[in-house]
Structure formats: C-alpha cells, structure tokens
Amino acid sequence: MTHPFIQGMFLIHMFIGGCAGSTSGAIKIFRWQLMGRTLMGQFRQTLSPHRVVVTRYGSRNVTDDMLSSVRTFFFMYLMTWGLLSLALMLFDLDLLSATSAVAQAMANAGPGLGPLVGPGTTFAAVPDPAKWLLALAMLLGRLEFTAVFILLVPDFWIR
C-alpha cells in the first residue's frame, strides 16, 4: 500500500501537462505560470491598492482577455473533472478510484490510483458505462475544452 501523501502528490501531478503546443493532456505549463503570476500580481495589488500591476509572460504584457481565457479553461477543466468524478461514483467507484481515473484519462497520465484502477490493476472492474465516460474524458483531455464545449452552445449551430 502506497503512503497517502505519495498518492496525493501523484494525483496533483496529473493536472500538470506539457508545454505549449504539445499534445499532452492536463493543464499546460504556461497556463499554470500565468495563473501563478496573476496570483502574485493580485497579492501585490492587495498590498499596494494604488499600484499599477502589469502581468508579463516572457517579454510580453498579458492582456485581460488572455487571463480571462486561462481562468475559463481552469474552471472548465476542474468542473469537468469534478462532474465526471461524481458520475463515476454513481457506478459505485470509490472516491480515490473515481477522481484519479478521470484525472488520468483527461491527462493521459498512465495508471490511476485506488483499488479499482491502481497501478497493479486494470480497468476491467470498471462498469462499461463508466468506461464510456472515461473515453469522453480522454477525448476532452486531448482536445481543447473550448473547442468541444462550443459544440454544446446553440449559437454555434444557428449561424
């Protein structure tokens, strides 16, 4: 049995993806960097309310539209992970198996954690409808969320 701290670290690392332009799943490194810089800028703004804080990435200023896009992606990613995890729990998967299975499917990160989808097991014990949800999670992780979710917006089809 692996120590819970190690399992937690492994689960958290499933959310860290590759560099910009890679086909890896999870949340790309540049998005994490932008969110970290935004957080630090928010701290600076809180400490000095009259200060003008400009977020930079490399040699470029980061626009509000870009930050909004990154925040929206984070929200979509985490909400999808949470909702799909809850959906897997409807099929009697335990919390660790469900959350890690969805995280590994969205990130294409190898084995899950827990008694049903851990490194020493296969997904054979997972019910078929849950496997379909995991296949959906894999698709979402490989494609950009916005590109997939935009298909659900009626305005996309009306134009």
Secondary structure, 3 states (H helix, E strand, C coil): CCCHHHHHHHHHHCCECCCCCCCCCCECHHHHHHHHHHHHHHHHHHHCCCCCCCCEECCEECCHHHHHHHHHHHHHHHHHHHHHHHHHHCCCCCHHHHHHHHHHHHHCCCCCCCCCCCCCCCHHHCCHHHHHHHHHHHHHHHCCHHHHHHHHCHHHHHC
